[in-house]
Amino acid sequence: MMSKIARPDAEQKRLKRKLSPPASTVPGRQAGAALSIRPVRRGDLDAVIEIDAMVTDIEKRDYWNSLYRRYADSVATGQHFLVAVAGDEVIGFVIGEVRDWEFGSPPCGWVFAIDVRPDARLAGTATQLLKAICDRFRKAGVSKVRTMLARDNTLILSFFRSQGMMIGPFIPLEMDLES
Ligand SMILES: CC(C)(COP(=O)(O)OP(=O)(O)OC[C@H]1O[C@@H](n2cnc3c(N)ncnc32)[C@H](O)[C@@H]1OP(=O)(O)O)[C@@H](O)C(=O)NCCC(=O)NCCS
C-alpha cells in the first residue's frame, strides 16, 4: 500500500514549484528560451547595473563601468565577467579571477560576485554561471575555487553550499583606520 505521508524530496519539489515563478513570468525564459552564458559586452552593462541595484539597492554606474574596463577583455589574465542570457535578456552575471599566491595560497579561482534577477531565480541560472566560470578556472590550470560572503547573507550561503562549497582555511580580519 502506498504511504500517504509525503516524502521529504517530494515535499521539497512541491514547495519549490510553489516558490518558483511560472516560466512565462520570467523575463526571457518563456517556454523554449534557452539560457546561454557568454562574456559580458558593453551593451549588457545597463542590465547588469539594474540587477545589482535590485539586489543591493544602490546604483553604482561608475563602479560597473570601471569593472567592465578591467575585466571584459582580460580572459588571458584569468579574469572573467560572464553574463547569463535568456532569449535576448541578461538575467544574471558572475565575476571572478585566478589569483596567484594571494594570502600565501597557491593560485586559485576567486568568485567575487554572482547575481540573478529576482524574477528569474530558482531556475538553475546561478548554477550554470558558477559552472561556466569554474570551467574557465579549470582551463587556467587551477583546481580550487574560493569566495567570500557576508555572514548574514543566508541566501548566497545556501547557494554556495548547494554547489559543494565548504568553510575554507582562511578567516577575514578587519579594523577601523583612524584619520
Ligand atoms: C543566490 C543566487 C545567485 C541564486 O541564484 P539562482 O539562479 O536562483 O540559483 P539556482 O537556481 O542555480 O539554485 C541552485 C541552488 O541554490 C540553492 N538556493 C537558491 N536559492 C535558494 C533559496 N532562495 N533558498 C534556499 N536555497 C536556495 C538551492 O539549493 C538551489 O538548488 P535547488 O533549486 O535544486 O534546490 C540568487 O538568489 C541571487 O542573486 N541572490 C542575491 C545574491 C547576492 O546577495 N549577491 C551579493 C553578494 S555576491
Ligand as a Chemical Component Dictionary entry (heavy atoms), coordinates in Angstrom:
data_LIG
# 
_chem_comp.id                   LIG 
_chem_comp.type                 NON-POLYMER 
_chem_comp.pdbx_formal_charge   0 
_chem_comp.three_letter_code    LIG 
# 
loop_
_chem_comp_atom.comp_id 
_chem_comp_atom.atom_id 
_chem_comp_atom.alt_atom_id 
_chem_comp_atom.type_symbol 
_chem_comp_atom.charge 
_chem_comp_atom.model_Cartn_x 
_chem_comp_atom.model_Cartn_y 
_chem_comp_atom.model_Cartn_z 
_chem_comp_atom.pdbx_ordinal 
LIG C1  C1  C 0 21.993 33.282 -4.739  1  
LIG C2  C2  C 0 21.509 33.437 -6.183  2  
LIG C3  C3  C 0 22.715 33.861 -7.042  3  
LIG C4  C4  C 0 20.962 32.077 -6.644  4  
LIG O1  O1  O 0 20.570 32.204 -7.996  5  
LIG P1  P1  P 0 19.552 31.124 -8.667  6  
LIG O2  O2  O 0 19.684 31.250 -10.145 7  
LIG O3  O3  O 0 18.219 31.277 -8.085  8  
LIG O4  O4  O 0 20.228 29.766 -8.149  9  
LIG P2  P2  P 0 19.929 28.283 -8.697  10 
LIG O5  O5  O 0 18.557 28.221 -9.280  11 
LIG O6  O6  O 0 21.066 27.864 -9.547  12 
LIG O7  O7  O 0 19.925 27.476 -7.316  13 
LIG C5  C5  C 0 20.856 26.456 -7.031  14 
LIG C6  C6  C 0 20.667 26.003 -5.615  15 
LIG O8  O8  O 0 20.924 27.073 -4.687  16 
LIG C7  C7  C 0 20.080 26.920 -3.535  17 
LIG N1  N1  N 0 19.176 28.067 -3.457  18 
LIG C8  C8  C 0 18.954 29.009 -4.408  19 
LIG N2  N2  N 0 18.041 29.900 -3.968  20 
LIG C9  C9  C 0 17.659 29.489 -2.731  21 
LIG C10 C10 C 0 16.754 29.994 -1.778  22 
LIG N3  N3  N 0 16.010 31.096 -2.019  23 
LIG N4  N4  N 0 16.628 29.345 -0.602  24 
LIG C11 C11 C 0 17.348 28.239 -0.338  25 
LIG N5  N5  N 0 18.244 27.695 -1.224  26 
LIG C12 C12 C 0 18.392 28.330 -2.397  27 
LIG C13 C13 C 0 19.259 25.651 -3.753  28 
LIG O9  O9  O 0 19.920 24.572 -3.161  29 
LIG C14 C14 C 0 19.277 25.519 -5.276  30 
LIG O10 O10 O 0 19.157 24.187 -5.715  31 
LIG P3  P3  P 0 17.693 23.554 -5.947  32 
LIG O11 O11 O 0 16.958 24.541 -6.822  33 
LIG O12 O12 O 0 17.965 22.247 -6.614  34 
LIG O13 O13 O 0 17.073 23.445 -4.584  35 
LIG C15 C15 C 0 20.381 34.490 -6.286  36 
LIG O14 O14 O 0 19.389 34.188 -5.348  37 
LIG C16 C16 C 0 20.860 35.905 -6.040  38 
LIG O15 O15 O 0 21.297 36.594 -6.960  39 
LIG N6  N6  N 0 20.785 36.339 -4.796  40 
LIG C17 C17 C 0 21.370 37.596 -4.389  41 
LIG C18 C18 C 0 22.871 37.402 -4.390  42 
LIG C19 C19 C 0 23.613 38.357 -3.543  43 
LIG O16 O16 O 0 23.243 38.649 -2.413  44 
LIG N7  N7  N 0 24.703 38.846 -4.126  45 
LIG C20 C20 C 0 25.543 39.754 -3.420  46 
LIG C21 C21 C 0 26.829 39.089 -2.990  47 
LIG S1  S1  S 0 27.817 38.498 -4.353  48 
# 
loop_
_chem_comp_bond.comp_id 
_chem_comp_bond.atom_id_1 
_chem_comp_bond.atom_id_2 
_chem_comp_bond.value_order 
_chem_comp_bond.pdbx_ordinal 
LIG C1  C2  SING 1  
LIG C2  C3  SING 2  
LIG C2  C4  SING 3  
LIG C2  C15 SING 4  
LIG C4  O1  SING 5  
LIG O1  P1  SING 6  
LIG P1  O2  DOUB 7  
LIG P1  O3  SING 8  
LIG P1  O4  SING 9  
LIG O4  P2  SING 10 
LIG P2  O5  DOUB 11 
LIG P2  O6  SING 12 
LIG P2  O7  SING 13 
LIG O7  C5  SING 14 
LIG C5  C6  SING 15 
LIG C6  O8  SING 16 
LIG C6  C14 SING 17 
LIG O8  C7  SING 18 
LIG C7  N1  SING 19 
LIG C7  C13 SING 20 
LIG N1  C8  SING 21 
LIG N1  C12 SING 22 
LIG C8  N2  DOUB 23 
LIG N2  C9  SING 24 
LIG C9  C10 SING 25 
LIG C9  C12 DOUB 26 
LIG C10 N3  SING 27 
LIG C10 N4  DOUB 28 
LIG N4  C11 SING 29 
LIG C11 N5  DOUB 30 
LIG N5  C12 SING 31 
LIG C13 O9  SING 32 
LIG C13 C14 SING 33 
LIG C14 O10 SING 34 
LIG O10 P3  SING 35 
LIG P3  O11 DOUB 36 
LIG P3  O12 SING 37 
LIG P3  O13 SING 38 
LIG C15 O14 SING 39 
LIG C15 C16 SING 40 
LIG C16 O15 DOUB 41 
LIG C16 N6  SING 42 
LIG N6  C17 SING 43 
LIG C17 C18 SING 44 
LIG C18 C19 SING 45 
LIG C19 O16 DOUB 46 
LIG C19 N7  SING 47 
LIG N7  C20 SING 48 
LIG C20 C21 SING 49 
LIG C21 S1  SING 50 
# 
